[in-house]
């Protein structure tokens, strides 16, 4: 969408988003494999596994991290799209807990990480005067 809205500058924004998403994925995988927090349905037999997980561990929520990161980028570049993106991010976060795949603290940590990585990426792009669309 960004290349359609901002043209050539939109491709730079898309690259920034992709770079931050990759950093987020690497970071949350590193944390997950070091902390090794079991998913709720593994710890508590009363919680059904309603969807097969991608891995065994739950902390932090990578889905929430990326949803909040996308919301943060959208707020900075195309706030008029938040009407769609913000509720979607909320549903993604809630679904992770409802499906028994994450604890609430996993989702909160994922949201904080996603926001932080996005803000750092936006700060770096703005500070380096890399993207006029962020001004």
C-alpha positions in Angstrom: 0.0 0.0 0.0 2.8 2.4 0.8 4.3 2.4 -2.7 0.8 3.2 -4.1 0.4 6.1 -1.6 3.9 7.5 -1.6 5.4 6.3 -4.8 9.2 5.8 -4.7 9.3 6.9 -1.1 6.8 4.2 -0.3 9.3 1.6 -1.4 11.7 2.9 1.2 9.0 2.7 3.9 8.2 -0.8 2.8 11.9 -1.7 3.1 12.0 -0.1 6.6 8.9 -2.1 7.7 10.4 -5.3 6.3 13.7 -4.7 8.1 12.0 -4.0 11.4 9.8 -7.1 11.0 12.9 -9.2 10.4 14.6 -7.7 13.5 11.4 -8.3 15.5 11.3 -12.0 14.4 14.9 -12.6 15.2 14.6 -10.9 18.6 11.4 -12.7 19.7 12.8 -16.1 18.6 15.9 -15.5 20.5 14.0 -14.6 23.7 11.5 -17.5 23.2 14.3 -20.1 22.9 16.1 -18.7 26.0 13.2 -18.3 28.3 11.4 -21.5 27.3 8.0 -20.6 28.8 5.5 -23.4 28.0 2.3 -22.5 26.3 -0.9 -22.3 28.5 -2.5 -25.4 26.9 0.7 -27.4 27.8 0.9 -26.2 31.4 -2.9 -26.5 32.1 -4.7 -29.5 30.7 -8.0 -27.7 31.2 -7.1 -25.3 28.3 -7.7 -26.9 25.0 -5.3 -26.5 22.1 -7.6 -25.0 19.5 -4.9 -24.4 16.9 -1.6 -26.1 16.4 1.3 -23.8 17.5 4.3 -23.0 15.3 6.6 -23.9 18.2 6.5 -25.0 21.9 7.1 -21.8 23.7 4.9 -18.8 24.3 6.8 -15.8 25.6 6.6 -13.3 23.9 3.8 -13.3 21.3 5.3 -12.8 17.8 1.9 -12.3 16.2 1.2 -9.5 18.6 4.6 -8.0 18.2 4.2 -7.8 14.4 0.6 -6.5 14.6 1.5 -3.7 17.0 4.6 -2.9 14.9 2.4 -2.6 11.8 -0.1 -0.4 13.7 2.8 1.9 14.9 4.1 2.3 11.3 0.6 2.9 10.0 0.0 5.6 12.7 3.2 7.3 11.6 2.6 7.2 7.9 -1.1 6.7 7.1 -3.1 7.4 10.2 -6.4 7.3 8.3 -5.8 3.5 7.9 -5.9 3.0 11.7 -9.7 2.6 11.5 -9.0 -0.8 9.9 -5.6 -1.7 11.3 -6.1 -0.9 15.0 -9.1 -3.2 15.5 -7.4 -5.9 13.5 -4.3 -5.7 15.8 -6.6 -5.9 18.8 -8.3 -9.0 17.5 -4.9 -10.7 16.7 -3.7 -10.0 20.3 -6.9 -11.2 21.9 -7.1 -14.3 19.7 -3.6 -15.5 20.9 -5.0 -15.7 24.5 -8.4 -17.0 23.5 -6.9 -19.8 21.4 -4.9 -20.9 24.5 -1.6 -20.2 22.8 -0.4 -17.3 25.0 -0.7 -15.9 28.4 -1.8 -12.2 28.7 1.7 -11.3 29.7 3.1 -12.9 26.5 0.8 -10.6 24.5 1.6 -7.5 26.5 5.4 -8.2 26.1 4.9 -8.7 22.4 3.0 -5.4 22.1 5.7 -3.5 24.0 8.5 -5.1 21.8 6.6 -4.4 18.6 6.0 -0.8 19.5 9.6 -0.3 20.6 11.2 -1.8 17.5 8.9 0.2 15.2 9.6 3.5 17.1 13.3 2.8 16.9 13.0 2.2 13.2 11.0 5.3 12.6 13.4 7.3 14.8 16.3 6.0 12.8 14.6 6.8 9.5 13.6 10.3 10.6 16.9 11.1 12.3 18.8 10.0 9.2 16.3 12.0 7.0 15.7 8.9 5.1 12.0 9.3 4.5 10.2 12.6 3.9 6.9 10.7 4.4 7.7 10.4 8.1 8.2 14.2 8.6 
